[in-house]
Amino acid sequence: MTLKRLFIQNLRNLEGVDITPSLQVNLIYGENGSGKTSVLEAINLLALGRSFRSHKHKPLINHQQSSFTVFGRVHTDDESDVPIGISRHMDGEASFKANGVLVPSAADLAAYLPVQVINSDTFLLLEGSPKVRRQFIDWLVFHVEPNFFPAWKAIQRCLKHRNSLLRRDRIDPFELAPWDKELVDLTNKIHEFRTQCMAHFNETFAVLLKEFINIDGIALGYYRGWDKDKAYTDVLADSLERDKRQGYTHAGSHRADLKITVNGLDAAEVLSRGQQKLLVCALKIAQGYVFTRITGRKSIYLVDDLPAELDEKHRALLVHWLDTMNTQVFITGVDSETLLSSWRDKTKITPKMFHVEQGRVTEVVNSSVIAQ
């Protein structure tokens, strides 16, 4: 998958951007606050329907406008081009399109544009809540297992109904029983999908880890969300009184987590900041490798402020792996020369350069610019 065209209108300070990215490497530079991160944000919006910077939609819209629009032309692996787009209004209304047709949700767009983000928030994989790591696992499961998303949606509905019953003063066991049965079936199915993906992931991650970070004892442990020695049916029965008291379902696939440890200790507590950077990069690169190995497709990488996150030696290592993956990359930074030096003489690729200034994006060609 590659993005052949990117059109942005009224997203933050980007009033009108229309660029043709390289299908390989795109380097985007500009001063802080110029809008370069917003270019990556636009691609993420196309891929997931949401920003990696804010859960609120109003800050995304230019303060003088009532909505934003992002449009992209995706070149698929079967050599066809698919237009996809998203628009969001100040009142919260959103519309998603693929091939000129409205689609029900952002999940329909995600299938066209698999995207990986490496930025300062990537550290939340170590420091953040289980939800962050659960989303990390589920990105891969979603893209390689077509039956996962319908099951995931169904389990959200099931939990909503079950929790509603739990909050009643009196619960009719016959009313709760069908929701428990459906929850057990869906939970076991999702656990199976995740287990299969994690087996592939651990194999690839172990190889990459030796290249990225030379520390013994790093381990990944998938926690399924309930006692590993108990069937989920028994867990629901044993925790029913607690669930009733507190009004929600405590155990299940919605509590799954990825335990990242060093010699049995929490990696976030043991590793230095620099080591954490290398570890999360290895996690992200491994995910892209597994995705390609299973599906034959490629994900796009968005790397925000590369020089700030890694020193020169490890920037070169990350560039090496991205180059080896032969995938489309968008990388931002303040200084163009620093960005270029990460690629010059290390790969055979000639990156495409874009300069961002006060919300305007210009393509740089032989030290000149082409206004967009």
N, C-alpha and C positions, 0 to 999 in steps of 0.2 A: 504494500500500500504506500502510495506517495501522494503528496498534495501538490497539484500542478498550478493551482491559482488560489490566491487568498484575497478576499475583499472584506474590508472592515469599514463600517459606518457608525459613527457616534458611540464608539466604545471608549469609555473614559475620555482621554484627550485626543484619541485618534478619530478625526472627523471624516476622513475619506482616504482609505488606503486600498490600493489595488496592485498587487505584486505577483510576479511569476517566479516562484522559488526554484532553486536548483533541486533536482531530484536526489542530490547527495547531501552536500553540506552547505548550510546557510549561516553566516556569521552576522549578527545584528549588534551594532555598537551605538553608543550615545551616552550623554551625561545622565546622571541619576535624575529621575523624574521626567525624562524626555518622552517615555512611552514604549521603550523597547520591550520591557516585560509584558506590556499590554498586548504586544504582537503574539507572544507565546500564549498569553491568556486567551486570546481569540481562538487559537488553534485548539486549546483545551476545551473551550466552550463548544466548538464544533464536534469534538470527540465525545464529550460527556454531558453537555448541556449545562455545565456549571463551571465556575471559576476555581482555580487553585489558590486564589488570594482571599476570597470572601464568599460567605454563604448568602449574603444579601444581594438582591438584584439591582436595587436603586443606585448604589455607588458605581455600578458598571456603566450606567447611562450618562452620556455627556450632559452636564448640568443645564445646557440650553435646549435640550431635546427631550422628546417623550419616549424614545425607544432606541435600541441599538440593533444592528443587523450584522451578522457574520456569514459569509458565503464562501464555499470552497469547492474546487473541482478535484475529485479524488481519482487517481489512476489506479485501478484495481489490478489484482494479480492475473486476471484473465484478459488483461490488455484493454479493458473498456474504461470509459470515463463516466463518473457518476457525480452530478452536482448535488451537494448537500448544503443545508443552511439552517440557521437559527435566528429568530428575532425575539426580543423581549421588551415588553412595555412597562411603563412606570407603575401601572396598576397590578403588575405581576403576571399578566397574561403572556404566555409563551407559545410560539409555534415552531415546529420542526418540519423540515422538508427533505426528501430524498428523491432524486429523479423527477423533480417537479411536482411531487405528490406529498400532501400532508401526511405525516406519520404520527402515531399515538404518543410516542415518548422519545426522550433523548437516547434511550437504550437502542432504539432502531438506528440511530446515527452511529453509535459506538461500534457497531459491527462493521461499519465501513472504514472507520478511522481509529485503529488501535494506537494509543498514545501513552508514552511513559514520560514522567516529569522528574527531573533531578534539580532540586533547589533547596533553599534553607529548610523548608518544611519537611524535606525527606527525612530529616533526623527524627521526626515523630515516629518513624518506624521503630526506633529504639526507645524514645522517651514518652511517646504519646499513649493514648488509651488503647485497649484491645480493639476497638472499632477501627482504628487506623490500620492495624496489622491484618485485621479480618478483611478489610477492603483490598489490601495488597494481595492476599490469597485469592480473593474472589475475582480480581481483575483477570487473572490467568484462567480460572475456572470458567468464567463467563465467555471468554474468547475461544476456548478449546472444547467446551461441552455445551452443545446447543440446548440440551434439556435443563441446564442449570437455572437459567433466568426464569422460565415459567414456574419451576419449583420454588425458587426464591420468592417470587411474587406471591405464590400461593401460601407460603409459610408466614409471610407478613400478615396476610388476611386472616389466617388461622389464629395466629397469636393475638391479633386485635380482638377477635371474637372470644377467645378463651379468657383473656385478661378482663374483658367486659363482664363475663360471667363470674369470674373470681371476685370481682368487686361488689357483687350482690350480697345482701345480708344472708340469704338462703340460696343454696345451690342445689338444683335438681340433678342428681348423678346421671340420670338418663339424658339430660340436656348437655351435660359436659362430655359424656362418653364419645360421641361422634367427633368432637373437636380434638379430643385426646388421640383417637385412632388416626385421624388425618395428620396430626402433628407428629406422631411417631413415624408414620410412613415417610413424610416429607423430610423429617430430620435425618433419618437414616440414609435417605437418598442423597441429600446434600453432603452429608459426612462422607459418603462413598466417593462422590465427585471430588471433594477436596483432598481426600486421601490419595487418590490416583494422581492428581496434579502435583501434590507435595512430594510424592515419590520421584517423579521426573525432575522436579525443581531441586531437590536435595542433591541429586546426582550431578547436575550441572553446576550448582553453587559450590560444591566441594572443589571442583577443578578450578573455577575462577578465583576462589578465595586464596589459593596458593600464589596467584599472580598479584592480587591486590594488597593483601595484608598478611604478613608473616607472623602470625600469632597462633600458637597451639591452643586447642581446647575450645574453639568456637563451635557451637552446636545450635541447630534449629530443632525445636520441638513443637509439633502441632498438637495443640490442646483442643479437643473436639467440642468442649462446652459442657461436659458432664463426666462423671466418674468413669474412668476407662474400664473398670472392672464390673460395671453394672449395665444391664440393658436399659435403654431409654424408657421403656414401659415401666420398669421398676422405679426408675428415678422419679418419673412423674407421680407415681403412686406415693412414694416415700416423702415427696416434698409438697404434697397437696395442702396440708394444713398450713405450712409456711407460706405457700403461694396465696392461699385464701386470706391470711392475716395481712399480707403486704400488697395484695391486689395485682400481682403480676407473676409471670412464669419465670422462675429463676434460672433453670437449667435448659440447655438446648443448643442447637447450632448457632443461634443468635448470640451466644456467649463464647464462641470459639476464639482462639487466640494463637499467635505464633510466638513461642518463647525463644528468645535469642539470648544465649548464655555463653560465658567464657569459664570453663572449668566449673560449671554448675552455678555460677553467679550471674546476675543480671548484667548484660553487656554494657548498658548505659551507665552503670555504676563503676565498671572496671576499666573500660577503655578511655583513652584520652580523646579530646575533641577531634584531633587529626585522624586517629584510628577509627573513630565513629564515621567520619566522612568516607573513608575508604570502604568500610563495611557496607554502608547503605548504597554506595555506588555499585559494589559487587552484587548486592541483592537486586538492584534495578537492571543491571546488565544481564544477570542470570535469568531474570524473568523474560526478557526479550529473546534470549537464546532458546529457552524452552518453548516459548510461543512459536518461534520459527520452526523448531524441530518437529513439533507436533502437527502444526497446521500447514507448513510450507509458506506461510505469509510473513510479513515483516511489520514491526511496529515503528512508529515515528518517535524520535527522542527529542524532548524539549529540555535544554540545559540552561538554567537561568544563572547568570553571573558566574561563569565557570572560574575565572581567575580568583574570585573571592572565596570560593569553596575548596579549591585544591592548589597545592604548590606546583611548581613547574614540572617536577619529576612525575607527580601523580596525574597532572593534567595530561602529560604525554601518554601515560598508561591508559587513561580513560579514552583518549583519542584513538589509541591503538585498537582498543576493543570495539569502539564504535566503527572504526574503519573496517575491521575484520568482519563485522556484522553486515557491512554493505547496505546500510539502511539510511533513510532520510533523517537529517539532523538539523535542528535549529538551536543555535547557541548565542547567548547574549553576553555582553561585557561592556565596560566603559571605554577601554582603549582598543582600537582596531589592530594595532601592531601586536599587542599581547595575544589577542585571539588568533591572529594569523600565525604567530610563532608556534602555536600548539600544533598546527597542521603542516607548516612549511618543512620540507625535508624529511617529514615523518610518514607522509603518505603520498600517493600519486594523484590525489584529488586536488583540484583547484576550487576552493570554496567560492561561493557567491556572497558578496558583501552588501549589506544594507546599513545605511546611516539613518538614525532616528533623531529628529530635533524638533522640539515643541509640537509633537503629535504628527509630524510629517515624516514619511519614510521614503528614502531615496536609494536607488540602487547605485552602487559604486562600480564603475567600469574603468580600469586603467587610470585610477586617480581622478576620474571625473564622476559626475553623478547623473542619473536619469530620474527626473522628478516623477513621483507617483501621486 
